Amino acid sequence: MTTGQKKKFKLIDLILITLIIALIIYVLYRIRVSIRYEWSWDIIPKYLFRFDDDRGRFVASTITHGFIMTIKLSIWGIILGTLIGVIMGILRVQNGLFGRFLGRIYVDIIRNIPPIVLVFIFYFFFSSQILDNLGFEEAVLRAGPAMQNFVRIIFIDPKLLNEFLSAALSIAIYEGAYITEIVRAGIESIPKGQWEAGHSIGLSRFAQFRHIILPQAFKNVMPPLSGQFISTIKDSAIVSVISVPELSFQGMQVMASTYATFETWIVITILYFVLTFSCSSIFSRLLKKMQSAD
Amino acid sequence: MKEKIIGETIIEVDSVSKTFDRRIKALRDVSLKVKQKEVVVIIGPSGSGKSTLLRCLNGLEETERGSIIIDDTPLDEHHKNRLKIRTEVGMVFQNFNLFPHMTVRDNIRTGPRFVRKEAIDEVDIRTEDLLEKVGITDKIDSFPRQLSGGQQQRVAIARALAMNPLIMLFDEPTSALDPEMVGEVLEVMKTLAHEGMTMVVVTHEMGFAREVGDRIIFMDEGKIVEESSVEDFFENPEKERTKLFLSKILDNGGCE
């Protein structure tokens, strides 16, 4: 179909839509009739917001806490992952053998192990061994309430700090490997002639990179990078296995105590969707702005 | 027309060899001297090593054996020497290689600003002068993609000149241009030559070679086959290989 033509609603579309609607109705009907699923949506709201008698107002409850935790984890994962990815990506296009080797090893290892294994490694080795000995958590717990509050706002409840740090770091290291490849591809997509032109007007290797290659690579890198950011939000669900109270973990908690399986997961699904979809709309708007800027 | 006084030797290439991928001999034992204010035109079939030789002169390609001395500075492993040579030798590429994310102005002033650390008003005056020289004053705030090929190449020449180079290298500067734009670029190059710029030009433009060249070097298979004054080269070439090449290129008639 050529792009100039107006898309027409054809009979086949009508048949497909009818079939899909029929299927949905059938499934819902089976749920009602044969599984005898009792919908109990009324128990959901209190897991979103509950009335706090002490404070006399509504406060966030289990699922909302998880939603906020997922946002925090994603932000830290994206910040740290981008940092790792940019450094490693630049190392991968260096002339130096060591940097290239390091970048290559990192990407190969991370991309060839399941993320859940990475999360466990980080939790059991990094968090329980190294972080405990470094004593961040204890230091924060001993510090004044102002410090504790600060940690609570930007990370998590100080009692769970080690879990949060190992969760954020494992997400960052996992996403960082993919960002490394995005950055590498972005830099390598700039024609060799650009480096050579910089060389011939006397720019140092660093200045060539800084003034000529990076600004051009940045534009190429933004679309795949924003896609990777969205993935980070979704991938953050994996750290539920180390009991970080993010959205999926809270979902399991609510399900376990209410047995309202469908309701809980429908709510969780909607929340993830709202988060990722709004982020991707923001990104695509930003990208459009960037493109029209020149 | 050629009343200019040729000066001291400024480029000295001594038995330089280079191999690509350990097999392909790009340059075999090439020696060459270029004097100040001289315009040397290098011609030869593709793969003859003429571009490689040019690219060796500003360190874009590494040589394996032999030495290159430019303005008394050896092109060796010393960073300082290499940088000095890179700033003294300007280069114009076949595909212009303008920086697409910068305006014409920024393309030209990048070198002076970040290498020579010159004050911005000083650079701006020179930028405008250079653009006037290459005849594109009205495009100073345009981006390269808004210019025609000929205009882009003229900006590229201005960019190289912004560093006040002693020598200009041209690597097939008109090969990527539409025929009707070749003239405007050659015109700028002719002006430069008449002003006494030392130039090494790799080109297929025989008309240009005849008009402004002082010396012609014919290369084939990584070697300098023949080296002579422009008159001798076209009127009575010595080597058979040269005659064959000349008959092919002149019969086609596209280069005059």
Chai-1 contact restraints between the chains, C-beta under 6 A:
chainA,res_idxA,chainB,res_idxB,connection_type,confidence,min_distance_angstrom,max_distance_angstrom,comment,restraint_id
A,G193,B,N95,contact,1.0,0.0,6.0,A-B,restraint_1
A,G193,B,N97,contact,1.0,0.0,6.0,A-B,restraint_2
A,E196,B,L60,contact,1.0,0.0,6.0,A-B,restraint_3
A,A197,B,N97,contact,1.0,0.0,6.0,A-B,restraint_4
A,S200,B,N58,contact,1.0,0.0,6.0,A-B,restraint_5
A,S200,B,M91,contact,1.0,0.0,6.0,A-B,restraint_6
A,I201,B,G111,contact,1.0,0.0,6.0,A-B,restraint_7
A,I201,B,M163,contact,1.0,0.0,6.0,A-B,restraint_8
A,G202,B,R86,contact,1.0,0.0,6.0,A-B,restraint_9
A,G202,B,T87,contact,1.0,0.0,6.0,A-B,restraint_10
A,G202,B,G111,contact,1.0,0.0,6.0,A-B,restraint_11
A,G202,B,V115,contact,1.0,0.0,6.0,A-B,restraint_12
A,L203,B,V115,contact,1.0,0.0,6.0,A-B,restraint_13
A,A207,B,F114,contact,1.0,0.0,6.0,A-B,restraint_14
A,I212,B,F99,contact,1.0,0.0,6.0,A-B,restraint_15
A,P215,B,H101,contact,1.0,0.0,6.0,A-B,restraint_16
A,Q216,B,H101,contact,1.0,0.0,6.0,A-B,restraint_17
